[in-house]
Amino acid sequence: MRFGGVTAVNDLTLHVNKGQIVALIGPNGAGKTTAFNVVTGVYTPTSGKILFNGKDITALKPHKITQLGIARTFQNIRLFKELTVMENVLIAKHLHLKHGLFSTALHLPWARKEEKEMRIECEELLAKVGLIDLKEEVASSLPYGQQRHLEIARALATNPKLLLLDEPAAGMNPQETSELTHFIKNIKNEFDMTVFMIEHHMDLVMEISDAIYVLDFGELIAQGTPDQIQQNEKVIAAYLGVEEDA
Ligand SMILES: Nc1ncnc2c1ncn2[C@@H]1O[C@H](COP(=O)(O)OP(=O)(O)OP(=O)(O)O)[C@@H](O)[C@H]1O
């Protein structure tokens, strides 16, 4: 992926296998978010291909890619802060509603039925992720860690097969990071989910990843299991030697 004269990601080949948690790590500016943006259709790669379940999804529009089963969260929290936990998840669910928000607003009978079914599905989702007791709380009133959990729950409301998490532990203290680690593990099991994440918190990455890819200046410098990555000298030099969250 080039931006004018800048090659943000160069010659990256990366596989995320079904049922795995795969992490993409690397120093600031290494090209991680650009890689996510290419996968989710925000950018069309200058060259190369993105395959999802064997289908070429290169250059599809973001909403089309979401419909095919890829959901994502962002580095910064993007909740509807004044809406409740339930409403935040319901809005995401509407993306998949056949009749759309307009017919729901008109209270057409088939829209009402679908709305009711959606509410049930959202309640089931919130129960699975441990947020059901907070469903009527306003999003901004939740502690930071739970706002992050809600963002992930909202991404799950589109029934993805693959979940992309862009620095889910950004700004978290060790306690919140540890809770997030359990949260992601739980999601993987509850939803039989495949997870591809960018993360700087090495405790989290090393504990839950099946495979890790390391980018530096847009180039892949290493890939392997957490043990292999921890011992890789190129990685230590490029990344693990620098302070986390730098
Ligand atoms: N839209 C854009 N236009 C021009 N250059 C861009 C654009 N997006 C990213 N870049 C450049 O691409 C390179 C990679 O940036 P990117 O944000 O992908 O890195 P990153 O690894 O996600 O960093 P961070 O950990 O800070 O989020 C940087 O040099 C950045 O300035």
The ligand as a Tripos MOL2 file, in Angstrom:
@<TRIPOS>MOLECULE
LIG
   31    33     1     0     0
SMALL
NO_CHARGES

@<TRIPOS>ATOM
      1 N1         -3.7500    8.0710    4.4890 N.pl3     1 LIG1
      2 C1         -2.4250    8.1420    4.5260 C.ar      1 LIG1
      3 N2         -1.7520    9.0140    3.7290 N.ar      1 LIG1
      4 C2         -0.4180    9.0860    3.7570 C.ar      1 LIG1
      5 N3          0.3740    8.3280    4.5540 N.ar      1 LIG1
      6 C3         -0.2280    7.4650    5.3670 C.ar      1 LIG1
      7 C4         -1.6460    7.3120    5.4170 C.ar      1 LIG1
      8 N4         -1.9680    6.3620    6.3330 N.ar      1 LIG1
      9 C5         -0.7940    5.9330    6.8410 C.ar      1 LIG1
     10 N5          0.2470    6.5840    6.2690 N.ar      1 LIG1
     11 C6          1.6730    6.3770    6.5440 C.3       1 LIG1
     12 O1          1.9130    4.9920    6.4980 O.3       1 LIG1
     13 C7          2.8400    4.6080    7.5100 C.3       1 LIG1
     14 C8          2.2190    3.5420    8.3840 C.3       1 LIG1
     15 O2          1.2100    4.1100    9.2230 O.3       1 LIG1
     16 P1          0.2060    3.2530   10.0990 P.3       1 LIG1
     17 O3         -0.7450    4.1970   10.7560 O.co2     1 LIG1
     18 O4         -0.3690    2.1560    9.3040 O.co2     1 LIG1
     19 O5          1.1880    2.6400   11.1990 O.3       1 LIG1
     20 P2          0.8260    1.8370   12.5250 P.3       1 LIG1
     21 O6          1.7760    0.7040   12.5810 O.co2     1 LIG1
     22 O7         -0.6150    1.5200   12.5580 O.co2     1 LIG1
     23 O8          1.1720    2.8950   13.6490 O.3       1 LIG1
     24 P3          0.4850    3.1250   15.0920 P.3       1 LIG1
     25 O9          0.9430    2.0120   15.9740 O.co2     1 LIG1
     26 O10         1.0420    4.4400   15.4800 O.co2     1 LIG1
     27 O11        -0.9990    3.1620   14.8950 O.co2     1 LIG1
     28 C9          3.2280    5.8550    8.2480 C.3       1 LIG1
     29 O12         4.4160    6.3510    7.6810 O.3       1 LIG1
     30 C10         2.0610    6.7860    7.9620 C.3       1 LIG1
     31 O13         2.4610    8.1420    8.0090 O.3       1 LIG1
@<TRIPOS>BOND
     1     1     2 1
     2     2     3 ar
     3     2     7 ar
     4     3     4 ar
     5     4     5 ar
     6     5     6 ar
     7     6     7 ar
     8     6    10 ar
     9     7     8 ar
    10     8     9 ar
    11     9    10 ar
    12    10    11 1
    13    11    12 1
    14    11    30 1
    15    12    13 1
    16    13    14 1
    17    13    28 1
    18    14    15 1
    19    15    16 1
    20    16    17 2
    21    16    18 1
    22    16    19 1
    23    19    20 1
    24    20    21 2
    25    20    22 1
    26    20    23 1
    27    23    24 1
    28    24    25 2
    29    24    26 1
    30    24    27 1
    31    28    29 1
    32    28    30 1
    33    30    31 1
@<TRIPOS>SUBSTRUCTURE
     1 LIG1         1 GROUP 0 **** ****
